[in-house]
Amino acid sequence: MEELAINGGPRAAEPLEVPEWPQLNDASKRYVEESLESGDWCRNSGGEFCDRLEEEFAVYHDAAHAIAVANGTVAIELALRACGVQPGDEVIVPSYSFIASASAVPAVGGVPRFVDIDVETYNIDLDHLEEVITDRTVGIVGVHFGGYPMDMDRLTDIVEDNDLFLIEDAAHAQGSEWRGEKVGTFGDFGTFSFQESKSLPSGEGGIVVTDDDVLADRARLMHNIGRRQGATGYYHYHLASNRRLSELQAALALGQLEKLDAENEARERNERVLLDELESIDGIHTKPRDNRVTARGYCVENFRYDAEAFDGLSREQFIQALNAEGVPVGEGYEMPLYRQPAFYRNEVARFLPADAEIPDYPNLHLPGVEEICRTNVAYSHRMLLADEAGIRSVADAIRKVQAKASELLSD
Ligand SMILES: Cc1ncc(COP(=O)(O)O)c(C=O)c1O
C-alpha cells in the first residue's frame, strides 16, 4: 500500500471532486432578475416571490400553510410564540444541534430542558424523552438531525400522550420523508432554514409550515409586526417583530427548490454506495438504514469513529490523515449544547422571569451526546454530489488510514 498522504504519499481520494456550494441555477438567476426588475423588493410593497415560494413550499410538503421568514432561527422563535409559550414554560430541546434549536426557547421566555441523543441516529433519544417531561413542560423542539428523520411513530405518540406541542426543526431536512410524508408536517409546526450551507439555500432565509389554520394565522401576524398580511393602514394586532423574508431571497429560494429533488436523489444514490463501503469497515459506525425513511434530505452527514479499531489513533489524527488523503471531514459540533457558554445560568436568566427554575446546564451529563461529541466525524452534503468513483475513494482513504494507523502513532 502507498505511503499515507500526510507523510508525503499520493492521495487515496484523488478522484473525489466535491462541488462548490451553493450552486446558482438558471431558475434562481431568472427569478432574482425578475424580482429586481419588478422594483417590489419587499413583500409588503406588492412583490410576488414570497407568495410564490410559500405556495410552492406548501405544495411540496402537502401542508396547508407556509410562511416565509428571515432565517431558520426566527422560524423556531415564531413557531414557539405562535404555540403560546409563556414566560417560565419548559420546552424540551435536543442536546446535539446548532444552538438555535435550543436558544430559541429562552429567546421567547421559555426554559430549555435538554434531552439526550440516540447515538445511532443523532436524534432525540426517545427512550429518555419522557424522563425530562415535568408539569411545566409545554412542548418539544425536535431536530431531524442531518436530514435523518426522527422516529415520527413514537414521537407523535409521546407528544399526544403528554399533551405537548411539537415543533420539528427541519433546518437540515429539506426533502426528507417518513413513511411517504415530508418531515416538518407531523408536528404543530415544521421550521426550515435556507442559510447558505443548507441544501435549499438563499444565503439567509427560512420558512415555517403548518396544517393548523389558527396557528398559521397567528404566525402570519407575528411574522409581520402584528399586522395583517396585505392589509393597508397601520393596524397591529400583536406586539411582534418583523421576521419577513426579502423578495430577492424568496426568488433565489424558489429557483433552488426546482433542483432540490434531483440533487437529493443523487445524494441518496451516493450515500447508498458510501454506506455499502463504510459498513464493512471495522470501527466506522454509520446511521441505520430504516425503510420507514422513504426519502432523505441532507445537510451535515455523520458517522462515529472507534479509535480502538484504528490501533488507538485519535479522532483528531484520523481526521487530519483523511483530510490529507483528500477527504473533507471534521469533528462537527465540539460540545453538547448544555456546555455552551451561552447556557451559563446568568446568561439564560436574563431572558426568564425571576422565579424561573433554571437547570444547572454546565453540570449536566448526558451520555449519548457526550459519546457523539467524542467520536463524531462529519462531512457536508456537498460531498455526496461528487461522482461515484470519488465516493468510493472516500472508503479507500479510510481503509488506507486504518491499515497504516500504527505509522502515525509512532510519530
Ligand atoms: C438544526 C438547525 N436549526 C436551526 C438553524 C438556524 O438556521 P439559520 O442559520 O437560518 O438561522 C440551523 C442553522 O444551521 C440548524 O442547523
The ligand as a Gaussian input file, in Angstrom:
#p B3LYP/6-31G(d) Opt

LIG

0 1
 C      -30.729000      22.411000      13.177000
 C      -30.716000      23.881000      12.898000
 N      -31.743000      24.631000      13.323000
 C      -31.802000      25.947000      13.085000
 C      -30.801000      26.590000      12.401000
 C      -30.859000      28.063000      12.240000
 O      -30.974000      28.465000      10.930000
 P      -30.437000      29.886000      10.448000
 O      -28.951000      29.810000      10.361000
 O      -31.106000      30.070000       9.129000
 O      -30.890000      30.893000      11.440000
 C      -29.710000      25.858000      11.922000
 C      -28.625000      26.512000      11.176000
 O      -27.556000      25.984000      10.970000
 C      -29.664000      24.468000      12.176000
 O      -28.622000      23.721000      11.773000

